[in-house]
Amino acid sequence: MQNGEQQLLGFVSLTEALSLTREQNRENHRKYINPELVKLMGLINFDKLFVRAEGVSVWDEEGHEYLDFLGGYGALNLGHNHPKINAALELVQDVPNLLQASLNPLAGVLARNLALFTPGDLRYTFFGNSGAEAVEGALKLARAATGRQKIVSCEGSFHGKSLGALSVTGREKYRKPFCPLLPHITFIPYGDGEALEKALSSGDVAAFIVEPIQGEGGIIVPPDGYLKQVREICAHYETLLIVDEIQTGFGRTGRVFACEHEGIVPDIMCVAKSFGGGVMPLAAYTTNEKVWKKAYGSLTKATLHTSTFGGNSRAAAAGIAALEVIWQENLADQAREKGAYLKDKLTELWKKYPFIKEVRGRGLMLGLEFEQPKNSVMNKLTGGALEKAAEEYLGSLIAGELMNKHHIITAYTLNNPNVIRLEPPLTITYAQLDKMIDALEQVCQTNKGFGDMLLSSAKTVIGSVFKRK
């Protein structure tokens, strides 16, 4: 065949891709992406093929509806496929998306609008594509502005998995295979102001990076007044304060940004996830004029940090629309009110079921920690293997129960697998919250501990395996 009629053998068109079966999808991932992840997801039947999404709901290929309480790890504050975000993308479908030989007007408007949302004097913004990229830029900015090398972060923190972001992420499991990472990084306990003061007392630390609530650490809320104390200590030692609002931002905790609960203004703030309205990859770090000009305030420094896709027209349009929706629909207020309702209901379950160890969080960023097996007969018979398995898999088994038996999507937190997170879209209804509570109560009634969860999940695993034979 000639004249454009040639076909690339095995090439799959977009139309065909939208019609794949579940097994065809598995096979593509198995052969071309990550075969071990396919095995892991398949064990608890987390490899379903979802074909439609709207608001809080997603539907699988068989037409079953699921409620999404994972919310893209905080990327879906507006829900799936919000119509105003999709409409914004249609409005810009004919404008140049990438044109470096110009100043993008949409990026300029988005930066202006973001400055109206952020606290204090945060004003200058650099756009990227992911939270890790925002952290990378913030670390570079801090070093360039201060002329210092050292960075302090927290144990249990999570700031991303690219090399620089991973260097300030506080879990050894993710760091060790990639060492040596960036030098001059120190970790201190989260929520400990005295430890921070000691770490900064040398007077040569460029920045302290901190999450207002540790997400992947297990939805850990610091003691009241901690962020104010952090702000004062950083100012005293002229160390820049980087607040990572990637997961907590844009209404998730009941304020537009979680640092506003204590009324502080960071020197640098990182945002991402819901910034793109749940549709486009969009991230940024934003800072004040003084810090920006110290780092990049000359013609020779203006292009020291750049990004090809950062601030492209489609992403900027999604960001502009997302900020508008967050404001018009009072999503922060919704998160505060619905979060209080959900936390009260979860606390009632905690009082009834010893299997639940703790309920914590703020707004619609809540975590449930479950009890580890202790001194059980099964644990003794297995020589402690049961307890060891629970440390890594308890949260995933509970998430599997909620998904497969109750059509509720959740997941465990990366740095504490005993905790499942509840981060639904902020647009969720009270009826949908009640459905989740009912499902969780049924899980707790059926399973008194990890041993029961293991046996119950084994049935799902075996059934899933036989279905694929």
Beta strands, then each sheet from edge to edge (+ up, - down):
strand 1: 50-54
strand 2: 57-60
strand 3: 65-68
strand 4: 124-128
strand 5: 150-154
strand 6: 185-188
strand 7: 205-210
strand 8: 240-244
strand 9: 268-271
strand 10: 283-287
strand 11: 356-362
strand 12: 365-370
strand 13: 408-409
strand 14: 411-413
strand 15: 416-422
sheet 1: 1+ 2- 3+ 13+
sheet 2: 4+ 10- 9+ 8+ 7+ 5+ 6+
sheet 3: 11+ 12- 15+ 14-
end
